[in-house]
Amino acid sequence: MSADNIHHVETAEHFDSLLAANTYVAVDFYADWCPPCKAIAPIYKSLADKHSAENTLAFAKVNVDNVQKIAARYGITAMPTFLFFKDGQQVAVNGQAMIQGADPRSLGAAAEKLGGLAQKRLEEAQTATA
């Protein structure tokens, strides 16, 4: 993982291993040429820095031009698109199966929800081992 708490996915195998290694994963599907993607990137980074939890909540970025196989797998046609996963399966967060476009309010609310769930999972794991 890079120092900024975001996994930069380069292959489908990397993506699949990330889903397998973490309970929750938030994924930003973006393109370098996309102005809204560039606009939301600092917000996504700040959410990742605040909420990432090793093996529990990961934040990833997938460049749709470089890893087309993953974009096609999830039917990504607009950027940015944010998807959320629990135990390797795509899930809705706050009633949204995905967030399309640079929507900082919805993205922030989804990250807060996942962060809370991840924290609860970590606390339950600590209680179980105590």
C-alpha positions in Angstrom: 0.0 0.0 0.0 1.2 3.5 -0.7 1.9 6.0 2.0 -1.4 7.7 1.3 -3.6 4.7 2.4 -4.9 4.1 -1.1 -4.2 0.9 -3.0 -3.5 1.7 -6.7 -4.8 -1.4 -8.4 -2.8 -2.4 -11.5 -4.2 -5.9 -12.3 -7.4 -7.9 -11.8 -5.4 -10.3 -9.6 -4.4 -7.4 -7.3 -8.0 -6.3 -7.1 -9.3 -9.7 -6.2 -6.6 -10.2 -3.6 -7.5 -6.8 -2.1 -11.2 -7.9 -1.8 -10.1 -11.2 -0.2 -7.8 -9.6 2.3 -10.2 -6.9 3.7 -13.7 -7.1 5.1 -14.7 -3.8 3.5 -13.3 -2.1 0.4 -14.2 1.2 -1.2 -13.2 1.5 -4.8 -12.8 4.7 -7.0 -13.0 3.9 -10.7 -11.4 6.9 -12.4 -9.6 8.1 -15.5 -6.6 10.4 -15.7 -8.4 12.6 -18.3 -11.5 13.0 -16.2 -11.8 16.5 -14.5 -14.4 15.4 -11.9 -12.1 12.5 -11.0 -9.3 15.0 -10.3 -11.6 17.2 -8.3 -12.8 14.4 -6.0 -9.3 12.8 -5.6 -8.2 14.9 -2.6 -11.4 14.2 -0.8 -11.1 10.4 -1.4 -7.5 10.6 -0.2 -8.5 12.3 3.0 -11.3 9.8 3.6 -8.8 7.0 3.1 -6.4 8.6 5.5 -9.1 8.9 8.1 -10.8 5.5 7.8 -8.4 2.9 6.5 -8.0 0.0 8.8 -5.5 -2.8 8.0 -7.3 -6.0 6.8 -10.7 -4.4 7.7 -11.3 -1.3 5.5 -9.3 -0.6 2.4 -9.6 2.2 -0.2 -8.6 1.5 -3.8 -8.3 3.3 -7.0 -8.8 1.6 -10.4 -7.7 3.5 -13.6 -10.4 2.3 -16.0 -8.0 2.8 -19.0 -5.3 0.7 -17.5 -7.4 -2.1 -15.9 -10.3 -2.4 -18.3 -11.1 -5.9 -17.2 -12.2 -4.8 -13.7 -14.2 -1.8 -15.1 -16.0 -4.2 -17.5 -16.7 -6.7 -14.7 -18.7 -4.1 -12.8 -20.2 -2.3 -15.9 -18.4 1.0 -15.2 -19.3 3.5 -17.9 -19.0 6.8 -16.1 -16.2 8.3 -14.1 -15.8 8.7 -11.3 -17.8 5.8 -10.0 -17.4 4.5 -6.4 -18.3 0.9 -5.5 -18.3 -0.7 -2.1 -17.6 -4.3 -1.1 -18.1 -6.4 2.0 -16.5 -9.9 2.2 -15.7 -9.7 -1.6 -19.3 -8.9 -2.7 -20.5 -5.6 -4.0 -22.9 -4.0 -1.4 -25.0 -0.8 -1.1 -24.0 1.7 1.5 -26.6 4.1 2.8 -29.0 2.7 0.2 -26.7 3.4 -2.8 -25.2 0.5 -4.8 -22.8 3.0 -6.3 -22.0 6.7 -6.3 -21.4 8.2 -9.8 -19.9 11.6 -10.3 -17.9 13.8 -7.9 -20.4 13.8 -5.0 -18.4 14.6 -1.9 -21.4 14.5 0.4 -22.5 11.0 -0.6 -18.9 9.8 -0.7 -18.2 11.2 2.7 -21.3 9.6 4.2 -20.5 6.2 2.7 -16.9 6.4 4.0 -18.2 7.4 7.5 -20.6 4.4 7.4 -17.9 2.0 6.3 -15.4 3.4 8.8 -17.9 2.9 11.6 -18.6 -0.7 10.5 -14.9 -1.4 10.3 -14.3 0.1 13.8 -17.1 -2.1 15.2 -15.5 -5.2 13.5 -12.1 -4.4 15.0 -13.6 -3.9 18.5 -15.5 -7.2 18.2 -12.3 -9.0 17.1 -10.4 -7.5 20.1 -13.2 -8.5 22.5 -13.2 -12.1 21.1 -9.4 -12.4 21.7 -9.4 -10.9 25.2 
